[in-house]
Amino acid sequence: MDYIDPNQLQQMQQLEALKRQVLGKMLSKEAFERLGRVRSVNPELAAQAELYLLQIYQTGKIKGTVTDEQMKKILGLLSEKKDFKIKKK
């Protein structure tokens, strides 16, 4: 098991709290709850959605609050599986 410096742990906790605070401001109550439910079932998808939301927030591309319907669309786009087909010659 790796040793985690208490200062690093504290920084990670502060960043997580800041991330949740920003997400709480930009998401509607329903969208925030949906993200929480997704996090409990599929943490990887929730992390991708959080990263995407924070990126569009930082670039100023988001206007107003993200609704539950918008959150459903974002999660749908992120969870689409890309099928790759290999063609044999």
PDB file of N, CA, C and O in Angstrom:
ATOM      1  N   MET A   1       0.843  -1.181   0.000  1.00  0.00           N
ATOM      2  CA  MET A   1       0.000   0.000   0.000  1.00  0.00           C
ATOM      3  C   MET A   1       0.881   1.234   0.000  1.00  0.00           C
ATOM      4  O   MET A   1       1.869   1.291   0.732  1.00  0.00           O
ATOM      5  N   ASP A   2       0.533   2.227  -0.816  1.00  0.00           N
ATOM      6  CA  ASP A   2       1.308   3.455  -0.908  1.00  0.00           C
ATOM      7  C   ASP A   2       1.018   4.349   0.280  1.00  0.00           C
ATOM      8  O   ASP A   2      -0.104   4.408   0.783  1.00  0.00           O
ATOM      9  N   TYR A   3       2.062   5.047   0.718  1.00  0.00           N
ATOM     10  CA  TYR A   3       1.912   6.016   1.791  1.00  0.00           C
ATOM     11  C   TYR A   3       1.368   7.311   1.201  1.00  0.00           C
ATOM     12  O   TYR A   3       1.868   7.803   0.189  1.00  0.00           O
ATOM     13  N   ILE A   4       0.346   7.854   1.840  1.00  0.00           N
ATOM     14  CA  ILE A   4      -0.235   9.120   1.387  1.00  0.00           C
ATOM     15  C   ILE A   4       0.112  10.190   2.409  1.00  0.00           C
ATOM     16  O   ILE A   4      -0.198  10.064   3.594  1.00  0.00           O
ATOM     17  N   ASP A   5       0.748  11.224   1.941  1.00  0.00           N
ATOM     18  CA  ASP A   5       1.112  12.353   2.782  1.00  0.00           C
ATOM     19  C   ASP A   5      -0.169  13.035   3.279  1.00  0.00           C
ATOM     20  O   ASP A   5      -1.068  13.303   2.481  1.00  0.00           O
ATOM     21  N   PRO A   6      -0.265  13.319   4.576  1.00  0.00           N
ATOM     22  CA  PRO A   6      -1.470  13.978   5.101  1.00  0.00           C
ATOM     23  C   PRO A   6      -1.768  15.305   4.409  1.00  0.00           C
ATOM     24  O   PRO A   6      -2.931  15.681   4.261  1.00  0.00           O
ATOM     25  N   ASN A   7      -0.724  16.017   3.986  1.00  0.00           N
ATOM     26  CA  ASN A   7      -0.940  17.283   3.266  1.00  0.00           C
ATOM     27  C   ASN A   7      -1.580  17.037   1.908  1.00  0.00           C
ATOM     28  O   ASN A   7      -2.457  17.790   1.486  1.00  0.00           O
ATOM     29  N   GLN A   8      -1.139  15.976   1.218  1.00  0.00           N
ATOM     30  CA  GLN A   8      -1.726  15.623  -0.073  1.00  0.00           C
ATOM     31  C   GLN A   8      -3.186  15.216   0.103  1.00  0.00           C
ATOM     32  O   GLN A   8      -4.044  15.592  -0.695  1.00  0.00           O
ATOM     33  N   LEU A   9      -3.458  14.453   1.144  1.00  0.00           N
ATOM     34  CA  LEU A   9      -4.822  14.021   1.412  1.00  0.00           C
ATOM     35  C   LEU A   9      -5.721  15.225   1.674  1.00  0.00           C
ATOM     36  O   LEU A   9      -6.849  15.288   1.186  1.00  0.00           O
ATOM     37  N   GLN A  10      -5.214  16.173   2.446  1.00  0.00           N
ATOM     38  CA  GLN A  10      -5.983  17.376   2.738  1.00  0.00           C
ATOM     39  C   GLN A  10      -6.239  18.185   1.462  1.00  0.00           C
ATOM     40  O   GLN A  10      -7.342  18.696   1.265  1.00  0.00           O
ATOM     41  N   GLN A  11      -5.235  18.304   0.603  1.00  0.00           N
ATOM     42  CA  GLN A  11      -5.400  19.026  -0.669  1.00  0.00           C
ATOM     43  C   GLN A  11      -6.441  18.336  -1.540  1.00  0.00           C
ATOM     44  O   GLN A  11      -7.277  18.999  -2.152  1.00  0.00           O
ATOM     45  N   MET A  12      -6.395  16.997  -1.599  1.00  0.00           N
ATOM     46  CA  MET A  12      -7.362  16.258  -2.403  1.00  0.00           C
ATOM     47  C   MET A  12      -8.775  16.472  -1.872  1.00  0.00           C
ATOM     48  O   MET A  12      -9.716  16.630  -2.649  1.00  0.00           O
ATOM     49  N   GLN A  13      -8.923  16.478  -0.554  1.00  0.00           N
ATOM     50  CA  GLN A  13     -10.235  16.703   0.044  1.00  0.00           C
ATOM     51  C   GLN A  13     -10.735  18.117  -0.240  1.00  0.00           C
ATOM     52  O   GLN A  13     -11.923  18.316  -0.495  1.00  0.00           O
ATOM     53  N   GLN A  14      -9.832  19.100  -0.196  1.00  0.00           N
ATOM     54  CA  GLN A  14     -10.211  20.484  -0.489  1.00  0.00           C
ATOM     55  C   GLN A  14     -10.637  20.630  -1.949  1.00  0.00           C
ATOM     56  O   GLN A  14     -11.624  21.305  -2.243  1.00  0.00           O
ATOM     57  N   LEU A  15      -9.905  20.006  -2.854  1.00  0.00           N
ATOM     58  CA  LEU A  15     -10.258  20.058  -4.271  1.00  0.00           C
ATOM     59  C   LEU A  15     -11.609  19.404  -4.525  1.00  0.00           C
ATOM     60  O   LEU A  15     -12.415  19.911  -5.305  1.00  0.00           O
ATOM     61  N   GLU A  16     -11.852  18.283  -3.867  1.00  0.00           N
ATOM     62  CA  GLU A  16     -13.130  17.579  -4.014  1.00  0.00           C
ATOM     63  C   GLU A  16     -14.275  18.451  -3.496  1.00  0.00           C
ATOM     64  O   GLU A  16     -15.338  18.517  -4.114  1.00  0.00           O
ATOM     65  N   ALA A  17     -14.059  19.114  -2.367  1.00  0.00           N
ATOM     66  CA  ALA A  17     -15.091  19.999  -1.802  1.00  0.00           C
ATOM     67  C   ALA A  17     -15.349  21.179  -2.733  1.00  0.00           C
ATOM     68  O   ALA A  17     -16.499  21.569  -2.936  1.00  0.00           O
ATOM     69  N   LEU A  18     -14.284  21.751  -3.300  1.00  0.00           N
ATOM     70  CA  LEU A  18     -14.431  22.860  -4.239  1.00  0.00           C
ATOM     71  C   LEU A  18     -15.175  22.416  -5.486  1.00  0.00           C
ATOM     72  O   LEU A  18     -16.034  23.140  -5.990  1.00  0.00           O
ATOM     73  N   LYS A  19     -14.850  21.223  -5.992  1.00  0.00           N
ATOM     74  CA  LYS A  19     -15.520  20.680  -7.179  1.00  0.00           C
ATOM     75  C   LYS A  19     -17.008  20.513  -6.905  1.00  0.00           C
ATOM     76  O   LYS A  19     -17.838  20.895  -7.731  1.00  0.00           O
ATOM     77  N   ARG A  20     -17.351  19.948  -5.756  1.00  0.00           N
ATOM     78  CA  ARG A  20     -18.764  19.756  -5.417  1.00  0.00           C
ATOM     79  C   ARG A  20     -19.483  21.095  -5.252  1.00  0.00           C
ATOM     80  O   ARG A  20     -20.653  21.227  -5.613  1.00  0.00           O
ATOM     81  N   GLN A  21     -18.783  22.074  -4.711  1.00  0.00           N
ATOM     82  CA  GLN A  21     -19.376  23.402  -4.540  1.00  0.00           C
ATOM     83  C   GLN A  21     -19.698  24.034  -5.886  1.00  0.00           C
ATOM     84  O   GLN A  21     -20.785  24.581  -6.071  1.00  0.00           O
ATOM     85  N   VAL A  22     -18.764  23.963  -6.824  1.00  0.00           N
ATOM     86  CA  VAL A  22     -18.981  24.532  -8.161  1.00  0.00           C
ATOM     87  C   VAL A  22     -20.101  23.778  -8.873  1.00  0.00           C
ATOM     88  O   VAL A  22     -20.980  24.391  -9.478  1.00  0.00           O
ATOM     89  N   LEU A  23     -20.069  22.448  -8.799  1.00  0.00           N
ATOM     90  CA  LEU A  23     -21.120  21.654  -9.430  1.00  0.00           C
ATOM     91  C   LEU A  23     -22.482  21.958  -8.810  1.00  0.00           C
ATOM     92  O   LEU A  23     -23.490  22.002  -9.516  1.00  0.00           O
ATOM     93  N   GLY A  24     -22.515  22.165  -7.506  1.00  0.00           N
ATOM     94  CA  GLY A  24     -23.761  22.489  -6.828  1.00  0.00           C
ATOM     95  C   GLY A  24     -24.357  23.795  -7.308  1.00  0.00           C
ATOM     96  O   GLY A  24     -25.578  23.946  -7.355  1.00  0.00           O
ATOM     97  N   LYS A  25     -23.499  24.745  -7.666  1.00  0.00           N
ATOM     98  CA  LYS A  25     -23.964  26.045  -8.165  1.00  0.00           C
ATOM     99  C   LYS A  25     -24.444  25.960  -9.606  1.00  0.00           C
ATOM    100  O   LYS A  25     -25.390  26.651  -9.985  1.00  0.00           O
ATOM    101  N   MET A  26     -23.802  25.120 -10.414  1.00  0.00           N
ATOM    102  CA  MET A  26     -24.121  25.111 -11.840  1.00  0.00           C
ATOM    103  C   MET A  26     -25.190  24.103 -12.231  1.00  0.00           C
ATOM    104  O   MET A  26     -25.727  24.173 -13.336  1.00  0.00           O
ATOM    105  N   LEU A  27     -25.510  23.157 -11.331  1.00  0.00           N
ATOM    106  CA  LEU A  27     -26.509  22.136 -11.634  1.00  0.00           C
ATOM    107  C   LEU A  27     -27.799  22.417 -10.877  1.00  0.00           C
ATOM    108  O   LEU A  27     -27.784  22.908  -9.748  1.00  0.00           O
ATOM    109  N   SER A  28     -28.914  22.094 -11.522  1.00  0.00           N
ATOM    110  CA  SER A  28     -30.183  22.158 -10.803  1.00  0.00           C
ATOM    111  C   SER A  28     -30.165  21.080  -9.723  1.00  0.00           C
ATOM    112  O   SER A  28     -29.335  20.172  -9.758  1.00  0.00           O
ATOM    113  N   LYS A  29     -31.077  21.184  -8.774  1.00  0.00           N
ATOM    114  CA  LYS A  29     -31.136  20.200  -7.690  1.00  0.00           C
ATOM    115  C   LYS A  29     -31.311  18.795  -8.252  1.00  0.00           C
ATOM    116  O   LYS A  29     -30.667  17.852  -7.792  1.00  0.00           O
ATOM    117  N   GLU A  30     -32.189  18.657  -9.253  1.00  0.00           N
ATOM    118  CA  GLU A  30     -32.456  17.349  -9.842  1.00  0.00           C
ATOM    119  C   GLU A  30     -31.233  16.804 -10.571  1.00  0.00           C
ATOM    120  O   GLU A  30     -30.926  15.615 -10.474  1.00  0.00           O
ATOM    121  N   ALA A  31     -30.531  17.676 -11.305  1.00  0.00           N
ATOM    122  CA  ALA A  31     -29.340  17.257 -12.045  1.00  0.00           C
ATOM    123  C   ALA A  31     -28.237  16.834 -11.081  1.00  0.00           C
ATOM    124  O   ALA A  31     -27.533  15.855 -11.330  1.00  0.00           O
ATOM    125  N   PHE A  32     -28.085  17.575  -9.975  1.00  0.00           N
ATOM    126  CA  PHE A  32     -27.070  17.241  -8.980  1.00  0.00           C
ATOM    127  C   PHE A  32     -27.382  15.890  -8.337  1.00  0.00           C
ATOM    128  O   PHE A  32     -26.485  15.079  -8.109  1.00  0.00           O
ATOM    129  N   GLU A  33     -28.668  15.657  -8.047  1.00  0.00           N
ATOM    130  CA  GLU A  33     -29.069  14.371  -7.470  1.00  0.00           C
ATOM    131  C   GLU A  33     -28.833  13.232  -8.456  1.00  0.00           C
ATOM    132  O   GLU A  33     -28.393  12.151  -8.066  1.00  0.00           O
ATOM    133  N   ARG A  34     -29.129  13.474  -9.740  1.00  0.00           N
ATOM    134  CA  ARG A  34     -28.907  12.446 -10.761  1.00  0.00           C
ATOM    135  C   ARG A  34     -27.420  12.102 -10.830  1.00  0.00           C
ATOM    136  O   ARG A  34     -27.058  10.927 -10.902  1.00  0.00           O
ATOM    137  N   LEU A  35     -26.571  13.103 -10.809  1.00  0.00           N
ATOM    138  CA  LEU A  35     -25.129  12.866 -10.859  1.00  0.00           C
ATOM    139  C   LEU A  35     -24.696  12.036  -9.644  1.00  0.00           C
ATOM    140  O   LEU A  35     -23.842  11.159  -9.767  1.00  0.00           O
ATOM    141  N   GLY A  36     -25.276  12.307  -8.487  1.00  0.00           N
ATOM    142  CA  GLY A  36     -24.963  11.531  -7.290  1.00  0.00           C
ATOM    143  C   GLY A  36     -25.376  10.075  -7.426  1.00  0.00           C
ATOM    144  O   GLY A  36     -24.649   9.176  -7.003  1.00  0.00           O
ATOM    145  N   ARG A  37     -26.548   9.842  -8.019  1.00  0.00           N
ATOM    146  CA  ARG A  37     -27.005   8.459  -8.222  1.00  0.00           C
ATOM    147  C   ARG A  37     -26.107   7.739  -9.220  1.00  0.00           C
ATOM    148  O   ARG A  37     -25.777   6.567  -9.035  1.00  0.00           O
ATOM    149  N   VAL A  38     -25.715   8.440 -10.273  1.00  0.00           N
ATOM    150  CA  VAL A  38     -24.814   7.843 -11.267  1.00  0.00           C
ATOM    151  C   VAL A  38     -23.477   7.511 -10.604  1.00  0.00           C
ATOM    152  O   VAL A  38     -22.884   6.468 -10.880  1.00  0.00           O
ATOM    153  N   ARG A  39     -23.005   8.401  -9.729  1.00  0.00           N
ATOM    154  CA  ARG A  39     -21.728   8.186  -9.054  1.00  0.00           C
ATOM    155  C   ARG A  39     -21.752   6.892  -8.234  1.00  0.00           C
ATOM    156  O   ARG A  39     -20.749   6.183  -8.159  1.00  0.00           O
ATOM    157  N   SER A  40     -22.893   6.590  -7.624  1.00  0.00           N
ATOM    158  CA  SER A  40     -22.957   5.377  -6.801  1.00  0.00           C
ATOM    159  C   SER A  40     -22.990   4.110  -7.658  1.00  0.00           C
ATOM    160  O   SER A  40     -22.558   3.047  -7.211  1.00  0.00           O
ATOM    161  N   VAL A  41     -23.499   4.218  -8.882  1.00  0.00           N
ATOM    162  CA  VAL A  41     -23.601   3.053  -9.761  1.00  0.00           C
ATOM    163  C   VAL A  41     -22.397   2.945 -10.698  1.00  0.00           C
ATOM    164  O   VAL A  41     -21.871   1.854 -10.920  1.00  0.00           O
ATOM    165  N   ASN A  42     -21.967   4.080 -11.242  1.00  0.00           N
ATOM    166  CA  ASN A  42     -20.890   4.100 -12.230  1.00  0.00           C
ATOM    167  C   ASN A  42     -19.965   5.288 -11.945  1.00  0.00           C
ATOM    168  O   ASN A  42     -20.092   6.336 -12.579  1.00  0.00           O
ATOM    169  N   PRO A  43     -19.035   5.132 -10.994  1.00  0.00           N
ATOM    170  CA  PRO A  43     -18.161   6.242 -10.614  1.00  0.00           C
ATOM    171  C   PRO A  43     -17.339   6.811 -11.773  1.00  0.00           C
ATOM    172  O   PRO A  43     -17.063   8.010 -11.813  1.00  0.00           O
ATOM    173  N   GLU A  44     -16.951   5.947 -12.712  1.00  0.00           N
ATOM    174  CA  GLU A  44     -16.142   6.405 -13.843  1.00  0.00           C
ATOM    175  C   GLU A  44     -16.941   7.361 -14.738  1.00  0.00           C
ATOM    176  O   GLU A  44     -16.426   8.396 -15.160  1.00  0.00           O
ATOM    177  N   LEU A  45     -18.185   7.014 -15.022  1.00  0.00           N
ATOM    178  CA  LEU A  45     -19.042   7.878 -15.831  1.00  0.00           C
ATOM    179  C   LEU A  45     -19.305   9.194 -15.118  1.00  0.00           C
ATOM    180  O   LEU A  45     -19.296  10.251 -15.748  1.00  0.00           O
ATOM    181  N   ALA A  46     -19.540   9.144 -13.817  1.00  0.00           N
ATOM    182  CA  ALA A  46     -19.775  10.366 -13.041  1.00  0.00           C
ATOM    183  C   ALA A  46     -18.544  11.266 -13.070  1.00  0.00           C
ATOM    184  O   ALA A  46     -18.666  12.486 -13.184  1.00  0.00           O
ATOM    185  N   ALA A  47     -17.368  10.672 -12.968  1.00  0.00           N
ATOM    186  CA  ALA A  47     -16.128  11.455 -13.006  1.00  0.00           C
ATOM    187  C   ALA A  47     -15.958  12.114 -14.377  1.00  0.00           C
ATOM    188  O   ALA A  47     -15.534  13.267 -14.463  1.00  0.00           O
ATOM    189  N   GLN A  48     -16.287  11.388 -15.447  1.00  0.00           N
ATOM    190  CA  GLN A  48     -16.207  11.961 -16.791  1.00  0.00           C
ATOM    191  C   GLN A  48     -17.178  13.129 -16.924  1.00  0.00           C
ATOM    192  O   GLN A  48     -16.833  14.169 -17.486  1.00  0.00           O
ATOM    193  N   ALA A  49     -18.384  12.959 -16.409  1.00  0.00           N
ATOM    194  CA  ALA A  49     -19.393  14.014 -16.491  1.00  0.00           C
ATOM    195  C   ALA A  49     -18.959  15.236 -15.690  1.00  0.00           C
ATOM    196  O   ALA A  49     -19.119  16.368 -16.146  1.00  0.00           O
ATOM    197  N   GLU A  50     -18.415  15.014 -14.506  1.00  0.00           N
ATOM    198  CA  GLU A  50     -17.941  16.129 -13.685  1.00  0.00           C
ATOM    199  C   GLU A  50     -16.832  16.895 -14.401  1.00  0.00           C
ATOM    200  O   GLU A  50     -16.837  18.125 -14.440  1.00  0.00           O
ATOM    201  N   LEU A  51     -15.889  16.156 -14.963  1.00  0.00           N
ATOM    202  CA  LEU A  51     -14.785  16.787 -15.681  1.00  0.00           C
ATOM    203  C   LEU A  51     -15.300  17.604 -16.856  1.00  0.00           C
ATOM    204  O   LEU A  51     -14.870  18.737 -17.071  1.00  0.00           O
ATOM    205  N   TYR A  52     -16.220  17.024 -17.613  1.00  0.00           N
ATOM    206  CA  TYR A  52     -16.811  17.724 -18.761  1.00  0.00           C
ATOM    207  C   TYR A  52     -17.517  18.999 -18.304  1.00  0.00           C
ATOM    208  O   TYR A  52     -17.324  20.062 -18.893  1.00  0.00           O
ATOM    209  N   LEU A  53     -18.326  18.893 -17.267  1.00  0.00           N
ATOM    210  CA  LEU A  53     -19.070  20.053 -16.770  1.00  0.00           C
ATOM    211  C   LEU A  53     -18.131  21.150 -16.270  1.00  0.00           C
ATOM    212  O   LEU A  53     -18.357  22.332 -16.528  1.00  0.00           O
ATOM    213  N   LEU A  54     -17.088  20.756 -15.562  1.00  0.00           N
ATOM    214  CA  LEU A  54     -16.137  21.748 -15.058  1.00  0.00           C
ATOM    215  C   LEU A  54     -15.381  22.418 -16.204  1.00  0.00           C
ATOM    216  O   LEU A  54     -15.076  23.609 -16.135  1.00  0.00           O
ATOM    217  N   GLN A  55     -15.077  21.655 -17.257  1.00  0.00           N
ATOM    218  CA  GLN A  55     -14.375  22.233 -18.409  1.00  0.00           C
ATOM    219  C   GLN A  55     -15.246  23.260 -19.122  1.00  0.00           C
ATOM    220  O   GLN A  55     -14.770  24.342 -19.466  1.00  0.00           O
ATOM    221  N   ILE A  56     -16.522  22.931 -19.349  1.00  0.00           N
ATOM    222  CA  ILE A  56     -17.371  23.894 -20.046  1.00  0.00           C
ATOM    223  C   ILE A  56     -17.682  25.094 -19.152  1.00  0.00           C
ATOM    224  O   ILE A  56     -17.931  26.193 -19.648  1.00  0.00           O
ATOM    225  N   TYR A  57     -17.668  24.886 -17.846  1.00  0.00           N
ATOM    226  CA  TYR A  57     -17.858  25.997 -16.911  1.00  0.00           C
ATOM    227  C   TYR A  57     -16.667  26.947 -16.981  1.00  0.00           C
ATOM    228  O   TYR A  57     -16.840  28.165 -17.018  1.00  0.00           O
ATOM    229  N   GLN A  58     -15.454  26.385 -16.999  1.00  0.00           N
ATOM    230  CA  GLN A  58     -14.236  27.199 -17.038  1.00  0.00           C
ATOM    231  C   GLN A  58     -14.123  28.001 -18.331  1.00  0.00           C
ATOM    232  O   GLN A  58     -13.613  29.122 -18.326  1.00  0.00           O
ATOM    233  N   THR A  59     -14.592  27.435 -19.432  1.00  0.00           N
ATOM    234  CA  THR A  59     -14.481  28.114 -20.712  1.00  0.00           C
ATOM    235  C   THR A  59     -15.619  29.100 -20.933  1.00  0.00           C
ATOM    236  O   THR A  59     -15.627  29.828 -21.926  1.00  0.00           O
ATOM    237  N   GLY A  60     -16.579  29.131 -20.015  1.00  0.00           N
ATOM    238  CA  GLY A  60     -17.684  30.074 -20.130  1.00  0.00           C
ATOM    239  C   GLY A  60     -18.744  29.659 -21.126  1.00  0.00           C
ATOM    240  O   GLY A  60     -19.568  30.479 -21.531  1.00  0.00           O
ATOM    241  N   LYS A  61     -18.738  28.396 -21.528  1.00  0.00           N
ATOM    242  CA  LYS A  61     -19.705  27.920 -22.523  1.00  0.00           C
ATOM    243  C   LYS A  61     -21.052  27.597 -21.901  1.00  0.00           C
ATOM    244  O   LYS A  61     -22.013  27.314 -22.617  1.00  0.00           O
ATOM    245  N   ILE A  62     -21.134  27.636 -20.593  1.00  0.00           N
ATOM    246  CA  ILE A  62     -22.378  27.270 -19.930  1.00  0.00           C
ATOM    247  C   ILE A  62     -23.111  28.547 -19.527  1.00  0.00           C
ATOM    248  O   ILE A  62     -22.539  29.445 -18.909  1.00  0.00           O
ATOM    249  N   LYS A  63     -24.359  28.601 -19.884  1.00  0.00           N
ATOM    250  CA  LYS A  63     -25.192  29.753 -19.570  1.00  0.00           C
ATOM    251  C   LYS A  63     -26.319  29.275 -18.659  1.00  0.00           C
ATOM    252  O   LYS A  63     -27.103  28.412 -19.053  1.00  0.00           O
ATOM    253  N   GLY A  64     -26.410  29.810 -17.478  1.00  0.00           N
ATOM    254  CA  GLY A  64     -27.469  29.415 -16.563  1.00  0.00           C
ATOM    255  C   GLY A  64     -27.174  28.092 -15.880  1.00  0.00           C
ATOM    256  O   GLY A  64     -26.025  27.662 -15.780  1.00  0.00           O
ATOM    257  N   THR A  65     -28.237  27.462 -15.415  1.00  0.00           N
ATOM    258  CA  THR A  65     -28.138  26.221 -14.661  1.00  0.00           C
ATOM    259  C   THR A  65     -28.363  25.025 -15.583  1.00  0.00           C
ATOM    260  O   THR A  65     -29.214  25.062 -16.471  1.00  0.00           O
ATOM    261  N   VAL A  66     -27.588  23.967 -15.360  1.00  0.00           N
ATOM    262  CA  VAL A  66     -27.766  22.731 -16.116  1.00  0.00           C
ATOM    263  C   VAL A  66     -28.972  21.994 -15.524  1.00  0.00           C
ATOM    264  O   VAL A  66     -29.003  21.681 -14.333  1.00  0.00           O
ATOM    265  N   THR A  67     -29.948  21.728 -16.370  1.00  0.00           N
ATOM    266  CA  THR A  67     -31.160  21.055 -15.929  1.00  0.00           C
ATOM    267  C   THR A  67     -30.976  19.539 -15.921  1.00  0.00           C
ATOM    268  O   THR A  67     -29.971  19.015 -16.402  1.00  0.00           O
ATOM    269  N   ASP A  68     -31.962  18.853 -15.368  1.00  0.00           N
ATOM    270  CA  ASP A  68     -31.924  17.393 -15.336  1.00  0.00           C
ATOM    271  C   ASP A  68     -31.944  16.822 -16.750  1.00  0.00           C
ATOM    272  O   ASP A  68     -31.261  15.837 -17.031  1.00  0.00           O
ATOM    273  N   GLU A  69     -32.724  17.437 -17.642  1.00  0.00           N
ATOM    274  CA  GLU A  69     -32.776  16.969 -19.039  1.00  0.00           C
ATOM    275  C   GLU A  69     -31.409  17.112 -19.709  1.00  0.00           C
ATOM    276  O   GLU A  69     -30.966  16.212 -20.423  1.00  0.00           O
ATOM    277  N   GLN A  70     -30.743  18.248 -19.477  1.00  0.00           N
ATOM    278  CA  GLN A  70     -29.409  18.447 -20.051  1.00  0.00           C
ATOM    279  C   GLN A  70     -28.425  17.432 -19.473  1.00  0.00           C
ATOM    280  O   GLN A  70     -27.564  16.917 -20.186  1.00  0.00           O
ATOM    281  N   MET A  71     -28.557  17.148 -18.170  1.00  0.00           N
ATOM    282  CA  MET A  71     -27.676  16.171 -17.530  1.00  0.00           C
ATOM    283  C   MET A  71     -27.885  14.792 -18.143  1.00  0.00           C
ATOM    284  O   MET A  71     -26.921  14.059 -18.362  1.00  0.00           O
ATOM    285  N   LYS A  72     -29.143  14.432 -18.422  1.00  0.00           N
ATOM    286  CA  LYS A  72     -29.426  13.142 -19.068  1.00  0.00           C
ATOM    287  C   LYS A  72     -28.729  13.057 -20.421  1.00  0.00           C
ATOM    288  O   LYS A  72     -28.156  12.024 -20.769  1.00  0.00           O
ATOM    289  N   LYS A  73     -28.781  14.155 -21.187  1.00  0.00           N
ATOM    290  CA  LYS A  73     -28.135  14.165 -22.507  1.00  0.00           C
ATOM    291  C   LYS A  73     -26.625  14.022 -22.375  1.00  0.00           C
ATOM    292  O   LYS A  73     -26.003  13.265 -23.120  1.00  0.00           O
ATOM    293  N   ILE A  74     -26.038  14.744 -21.432  1.00  0.00           N
ATOM    294  CA  ILE A  74     -24.586  14.677 -21.221  1.00  0.00           C
ATOM    295  C   ILE A  74     -24.183  13.263 -20.843  1.00  0.00           C
ATOM    296  O   ILE A  74     -23.232  12.712 -21.397  1.00  0.00           O
ATOM    297  N   LEU A  75     -24.909  12.674 -19.897  1.00  0.00           N
ATOM    298  CA  LEU A  75     -24.587  11.303 -19.470  1.00  0.00           C
ATOM    299  C   LEU A  75     -24.778  10.318 -20.610  1.00  0.00           C
ATOM    300  O   LEU A  75     -24.004   9.372 -20.755  1.00  0.00           O
ATOM    301  N   GLY A  76     -25.813  10.541 -21.423  1.00  0.00           N
ATOM    302  CA  GLY A  76     -26.048   9.664 -22.571  1.00  0.00           C
ATOM    303  C   GLY A  76     -24.912   9.729 -23.572  1.00  0.00           C
ATOM    304  O   GLY A  76     -24.464   8.701 -24.080  1.00  0.00           O
ATOM    305  N   LEU A  77     -24.447  10.938 -23.856  1.00  0.00           N
ATOM    306  CA  LEU A  77     -23.339  11.096 -24.798  1.00  0.00           C
ATOM    307  C   LEU A  77     -22.056  10.469 -24.268  1.00  0.00           C
ATOM    308  O   LEU A  77     -21.313   9.834 -25.017  1.00  0.00           O
ATOM    309  N   LEU A  78     -21.800  10.649 -22.987  1.00  0.00           N
ATOM    310  CA  LEU A  78     -20.568  10.117 -22.410  1.00  0.00           C
ATOM    311  C   LEU A  78     -20.596   8.598 -22.268  1.00  0.00           C
ATOM    312  O   LEU A  78     -19.548   7.950 -22.272  1.00  0.00           O
ATOM    313  N   SER A  79     -21.793   8.033 -22.144  1.00  0.00           N
ATOM    314  CA  SER A  79     -21.868   6.593 -21.929  1.00  0.00           C
ATOM    315  C   SER A  79     -22.021   5.796 -23.220  1.00  0.00           C
ATOM    316  O   SER A  79     -22.001   4.565 -23.200  1.00  0.00           O
ATOM    317  N   GLU A  80     -22.174   6.506 -24.353  1.00  0.00           N
ATOM    318  CA  GLU A  80     -22.275   5.788 -25.624  1.00  0.00           C
ATOM    319  C   GLU A  80     -21.015   4.970 -25.843  1.00  0.00           C
ATOM    320  O   GLU A  80     -19.897   5.448 -25.651  1.00  0.00           O
ATOM    321  N   LYS A  81     -21.216   3.778 -26.232  1.00  0.00           N
ATOM    322  CA  LYS A  81     -20.074   2.915 -26.531  1.00  0.00           C
ATOM    323  C   LYS A  81     -19.769   3.032 -28.017  1.00  0.00           C
ATOM    324  O   LYS A  81     -20.656   2.932 -28.866  1.00  0.00           O
ATOM    325  N   LYS A  82     -18.534   3.241 -28.298  1.00  0.00           N
ATOM    326  CA  LYS A  82     -18.102   3.327 -29.691  1.00  0.00           C
ATOM    327  C   LYS A  82     -17.775   1.923 -30.185  1.00  0.00           C
ATOM    328  O   LYS A  82     -16.957   1.218 -29.594  1.00  0.00           O
ATOM    329  N   ASP A  83     -18.407   1.539 -31.246  1.00  0.00           N
ATOM    330  CA  ASP A  83     -18.126   0.229 -31.839  1.00  0.00           C
ATOM    331  C   ASP A  83     -17.089   0.394 -32.946  1.00  0.00           C
ATOM    332  O   ASP A  83     -17.245   1.193 -33.870  1.00  0.00           O
ATOM    333  N   PHE A  84     -16.054  -0.373 -32.817  1.00  0.00           N
ATOM    334  CA  PHE A  84     -15.025  -0.357 -33.840  1.00  0.00           C
ATOM    335  C   PHE A  84     -15.092  -1.675 -34.590  1.00  0.00           C
ATOM    336  O   PHE A  84     -15.058  -2.748 -33.989  1.00  0.00           O
ATOM    337  N   LYS A  85     -15.187  -1.583 -35.890  1.00  0.00           N
ATOM    338  CA  LYS A  85     -15.229  -2.788 -36.702  1.00  0.00           C
ATOM    339  C   LYS A  85     -13.941  -2.882 -37.489  1.00  0.00           C
ATOM    340  O   LYS A  85     -13.476  -1.914 -38.092  1.00  0.00           O
ATOM    341  N   ILE A  86     -13.392  -4.052 -37.466  1.00  0.00           N
ATOM    342  CA  ILE A  86     -12.159  -4.296 -38.217  1.00  0.00           C
ATOM    343  C   ILE A  86     -12.558  -4.967 -39.517  1.00  0.00           C
ATOM    344  O   ILE A  86     -13.190  -6.023 -39.526  1.00  0.00           O
ATOM    345  N   LYS A  87     -12.180  -4.336 -40.600  1.00  0.00           N
ATOM    346  CA  LYS A  87     -12.491  -4.899 -41.916  1.00  0.00           C
ATOM    347  C   LYS A  87     -11.325  -5.739 -42.392  1.00  0.00           C
ATOM    348  O   LYS A  87     -10.177  -5.295 -42.371  1.00  0.00           O
ATOM    349  N   LYS A  88     -11.621  -6.942 -42.816  1.00  0.00           N
ATOM    350  CA  LYS A  88     -10.585  -7.807 -43.351  1.00  0.00           C
ATOM    351  C   LYS A  88     -10.587  -7.677 -44.858  1.00  0.00           C
ATOM    352  O   LYS A  88     -11.639  -7.615 -45.493  1.00  0.00           O
ATOM    353  N   LYS A  89      -9.409  -7.638 -45.410  1.00  0.00           N
ATOM    354  CA  LYS A  89      -9.289  -7.516 -46.876  1.00  0.00           C
ATOM    355  C   LYS A  89      -9.100  -8.858 -47.496  1.00  0.00           C
ATOM    356  O   LYS A  89      -8.980  -8.963 -48.717  1.00  0.00           O
TER     357      LYS A  89
END
